[in-house]
Amino acid sequence: MRRLLLAAILGLAVGAGNGCILPIYNSDPTVRTQELIFTSENLRLIGEEWQRIWFLDQPSHLSPYRTHGGLI
């Protein structure tokens, strides 16, 4: 019972820390800034990637002017 209680306390202490056990970004401010810029740029390009995947960025094959299509 004592080991279970100590394990729970240790888990809470580790879980309540400043984020993950392994940090995502570097501790050097200049390198961390560069990594954050790369991450934000990747998230900014999601919209363009979505359009490319669903072929929404393809040129339209419709004529730029209206045509009647019937006999006049």
MDTraj code that builds the backbone (N, CA, C; nanometers):
import mdtraj as md
import numpy as np

residues = "MET ARG ARG LEU LEU LEU ALA ALA ILE LEU GLY LEU ALA VAL GLY ALA GLY ASN GLY CYS ILE LEU PRO ILE TYR ASN SER ASP PRO THR VAL ARG THR GLN GLU LEU ILE PHE THR SER GLU ASN LEU ARG LEU ILE GLY GLU GLU TRP GLN ARG ILE TRP PHE LEU ASP GLN PRO SER HIS LEU SER PRO TYR ARG THR HIS GLY GLY LEU ILE".split()
xyz = np.array([
    [0.0819, -0.1191, 0.0000],
    [0.0000, 0.0000, 0.0000],
    [0.0868, 0.1262, 0.0000],
    [0.1954, 0.1202, 0.0728],
    [0.2845, 0.2343, 0.0816],
    [0.3480, 0.2632, -0.0552],
    [0.3869, 0.1575, -0.1266],
    [0.4475, 0.1766, -0.2595],
    [0.3462, 0.2354, -0.3572],
    [0.2228, 0.1923, -0.3497],
    [0.1186, 0.2442, -0.4376],
    [0.0949, 0.3929, -0.4102],
    [0.0920, 0.4298, -0.2846],
    [0.0731, 0.5697, -0.2477],
    [0.1920, 0.6549, -0.2944],
    [0.3143, 0.6038, -0.2754],
    [0.4318, 0.6772, -0.3216],
    [0.4351, 0.6879, -0.4748],
    [0.3930, 0.5841, -0.5421],
    [0.3882, 0.5874, -0.6883],
    [0.2840, 0.6887, -0.7358],
    [0.1707, 0.6972, -0.6680],
    [0.0671, 0.7944, -0.7041],
    [0.1163, 0.9373, -0.6812],
    [0.1835, 0.9602, -0.5696],
    [0.2368, 1.0935, -0.5404],
    [0.3441, 1.1314, -0.6414],
    [0.4301, 1.0380, -0.6751],
    [0.5327, 1.0637, -0.7753],
    [0.4705, 1.0925, -0.9123],
    [0.3665, 1.0186, -0.9470],
    [0.2972, 1.0415, -1.0743],
    [0.2320, 1.1788, -1.0794],
    [0.1726, 1.2220, -0.9702],
    [0.1131, 1.3550, -0.9653],
    [0.2197, 1.4641, -0.9734],
    [0.3318, 1.4415, -0.9060],
    [0.4394, 1.5400, -0.9091],
    [0.4979, 1.5528, -1.0492],
    [0.5158, 1.4426, -1.1171],
    [0.5700, 1.4460, -1.2532],
    [0.4660, 1.5022, -1.3503],
    [0.3407, 1.4646, -1.3315],
    [0.2341, 1.5113, -1.4209],
    [0.2042, 1.6590, -1.4064],
    [0.2279, 1.7147, -1.2892],
    [0.1979, 1.8566, -1.2655],
    [0.3145, 1.9463, -1.3025],
    [0.4167, 1.8935, -1.3624],
    [0.5344, 1.9731, -1.4005],
    [0.5049, 2.0658, -1.5161],
    [0.6077, 2.1255, -1.5700],
    [0.5942, 2.2201, -1.6800],
    [0.5933, 2.1494, -1.8141],
    [0.4946, 2.0725, -1.8439],
    [0.4834, 2.0094, -1.9750],
    [0.5303, 1.8658, -1.9739],
    [0.5808, 1.8243, -2.0842],
    [0.6201, 1.6857, -2.1057],
    [0.7555, 1.6567, -2.0410],
    [0.7829, 1.5288, -2.0218],
    [0.9124, 1.4884, -1.9663],
    [1.0234, 1.5218, -2.0653],
    [0.9999, 1.4918, -2.1926],
    [1.0941, 1.5275, -2.2983],
    [1.0445, 1.6554, -2.3652],
    [1.1187, 1.7634, -2.3580],
    [1.0710, 1.8897, -2.4162],
    [1.0643, 1.8827, -2.5685],
    [0.9665, 1.9495, -2.6239],
    [0.9494, 1.9500, -2.7688],
    [1.0510, 2.0427, -2.8343],
    [1.0707, 2.1601, -2.7728],
    [1.1577, 2.2611, -2.8310],
    [1.2891, 2.2701, -2.7554],
    [1.3891, 2.3226, -2.8206],
    [1.5219, 2.3378, -2.7653],
    [1.5217, 2.4442, -2.6549],
    [1.6144, 2.4368, -2.5620],
    [1.6207, 2.5344, -2.4541],
    [1.6915, 2.6627, -2.4946],
    [1.7686, 2.6598, -2.6011],
    [1.8361, 2.7798, -2.6500],
    [1.7324, 2.8717, -2.7154],
    [1.7229, 2.9984, -2.6730],
    [1.6173, 3.0863, -2.7250],
    [1.6222, 3.1083, -2.8755],
    [1.7406, 3.1171, -2.9340],
    [1.7469, 3.1417, -3.0786],
    [1.7015, 3.0188, -3.1575],
    [1.7432, 2.9022, -3.1127],
    [1.7019, 2.7790, -3.1809],
    [1.5526, 2.7553, -3.1590],
    [1.5035, 2.7834, -3.0389],
    [1.3616, 2.7651, -3.0083],
    [1.2763, 2.8584, -3.0936],
    [1.3211, 2.9817, -3.1134],
    [1.2474, 3.0750, -3.1979],
    [1.2396, 3.0238, -3.3407],
    [1.3476, 2.9718, -3.3913],
    [1.3488, 2.9164, -3.5276],
    [1.2542, 2.7973, -3.5375],
    [1.2540, 2.7104, -3.4368],
    [1.1640, 2.5948, -3.4378],
    [1.0183, 2.6381, -3.4318],
    [0.9868, 2.7402, -3.3521],
    [0.8495, 2.7895, -3.3434],
    [0.8051, 2.8522, -3.4753],
    [0.8958, 2.9207, -3.5426],
    [0.8619, 2.9790, -3.6729],
    [0.8323, 2.8679, -3.7732],
    [0.9144, 2.7638, -3.7746],
    [0.8896, 2.6521, -3.8664],
    [0.7557, 2.5852, -3.8365],
    [0.7236, 2.5668, -3.7084],
    [0.5977, 2.5037, -3.6706],
    [0.4797, 2.5885, -3.7141],
    [0.4854, 2.7196, -3.6906],
    [0.3733, 2.8054, -3.7280],
    [0.3578, 2.8120, -3.8792],
    [0.4681, 2.8096, -3.9536],
    [0.4581, 2.8103, -4.0992],
    [0.3931, 2.6818, -4.1491],
    [0.4246, 2.5692, -4.0873],
    [0.3626, 2.4433, -4.1275],
    [0.2135, 2.4455, -4.1023],
    [0.1710, 2.5034, -3.9896],
    [0.0284, 2.5099, -3.9596],
    [-0.0428, 2.6085, -4.0512],
    [0.0272, 2.7091, -4.0982],
    [-0.0327, 2.8080, -4.1867],
    [-0.0604, 2.7495, -4.3247],
    [0.0141, 2.6484, -4.3638],
    [0.0011, 2.5923, -4.4976],
    [-0.1000, 2.4786, -4.5064],
    [-0.1719, 2.4503, -4.3973],
    [-0.2674, 2.3393, -4.3990],
    [-0.3789, 2.3657, -4.4997],
    [-0.4262, 2.4914, -4.5077],
    [-0.5339, 2.5240, -4.6025],
    [-0.4953, 2.4980, -4.7465],
    [-0.3751, 2.5376, -4.7826],
    [-0.3294, 2.5130, -4.9198],
    [-0.3103, 2.3643, -4.9459],
    [-0.2638, 2.2922, -4.8462],
    [-0.2467, 2.1474, -4.8617],
    [-0.3815, 2.0788, -4.8815],
    [-0.4820, 2.1245, -4.8071],
    [-0.6169, 2.0678, -4.8189],
    [-0.6710, 2.0916, -4.9597],
    [-0.6524, 2.2104, -5.0134],
    [-0.7000, 2.2393, -5.1486],
    [-0.6262, 2.1553, -5.2516],
    [-0.4978, 2.1323, -5.2310],
    [-0.4212, 2.0517, -5.3254],
    [-0.4663, 1.9062, -5.3215],
    [-0.4948, 1.8544, -5.2016],
    [-0.5374, 1.7143, -5.1886],
    [-0.6716, 1.6919, -5.2580],
    [-0.7659, 1.7854, -5.2392],
    [-0.8994, 1.7692, -5.2956],
    [-0.9115, 1.8297, -5.4350],
    [-0.7994, 1.8666, -5.4974],
    [-0.7954, 1.9199, -5.6339],
    [-0.8810, 2.0462, -5.6485],
    [-0.8851, 2.1292, -5.5441],
    [-0.9604, 2.2535, -5.5517],
    [-0.8776, 2.3653, -5.6136],
    [-0.7495, 2.3433, -5.6321],
    [-0.6630, 2.4468, -5.6876],
    [-0.6429, 2.4307, -5.8384],
    [-0.7194, 2.3417, -5.9012],
    [-0.7052, 2.3194, -6.0437],
    [-0.7759, 2.4300, -6.1218],
    [-0.7316, 2.4587, -6.2418],
    [-0.7986, 2.5635, -6.3202],
    [-0.9381, 2.5185, -6.3638],
    [-1.0259, 2.6149, -6.3757],
    [-1.1624, 2.5854, -6.4184],
    [-1.1647, 2.5656, -6.5699],
    [-1.2401, 2.4674, -6.6155],
    [-1.2527, 2.4421, -6.7581],
    [-1.3788, 2.5077, -6.8146],
    [-1.4462, 2.5857, -6.7331],
    [-1.5638, 2.6571, -6.7808],
    [-1.5208, 2.7788, -6.8607],
    [-1.6050, 2.8186, -6.9533],
    [-1.5716, 2.9365, -7.0330],
    [-1.5890, 3.0615, -6.9465],
    [-1.5101, 3.1647, -6.9728],
    [-1.5200, 3.2856, -6.8910],
    [-1.6445, 3.3687, -6.9211],
    [-1.7219, 3.3333, -7.0238],
    [-1.8430, 3.4075, -7.0601],
    [-1.9565, 3.3074, -7.0757],
    [-2.0777, 3.3546, -7.0601],
    [-2.1946, 3.2668, -7.0705],
    [-2.2246, 3.2335, -7.2167],
    [-2.2594, 3.1117, -7.2400],
    [-2.3054, 3.0690, -7.3717],
    [-2.4441, 3.0114, -7.3572],
    [-2.5282, 3.0323, -7.4576],
    [-2.6658, 2.9864, -7.4479],
    [-2.6734, 2.8365, -7.4606],
    [-2.6078, 2.7781, -7.5558],
    [-2.6048, 2.6336, -7.5721],
    [-2.7183, 2.5799, -7.6574],
    [-2.8216, 2.6566, -7.6803],
    [-2.9343, 2.6115, -7.7613],
    [-2.9359, 2.6824, -7.8953],
    [-3.0341, 2.6475, -7.9759],
    [-3.0479, 2.7120, -8.1073],
    [-3.1215, 2.8446, -8.0898],
    [-3.0737, 2.9445, -8.1581],
    [-3.1403, 3.0746, -8.1502],
    [-3.2212, 3.0961, -8.2753],
])
top = md.Topology()
chain = top.add_chain()
for i, resn in enumerate(residues, 1):
    res = top.add_residue(resn, chain, resSeq=i)
    for name in ("N", "CA", "C"):
        top.add_atom(name, md.element.get_by_symbol(name[0]), res)
traj = md.Trajectory(xyz[None], top)
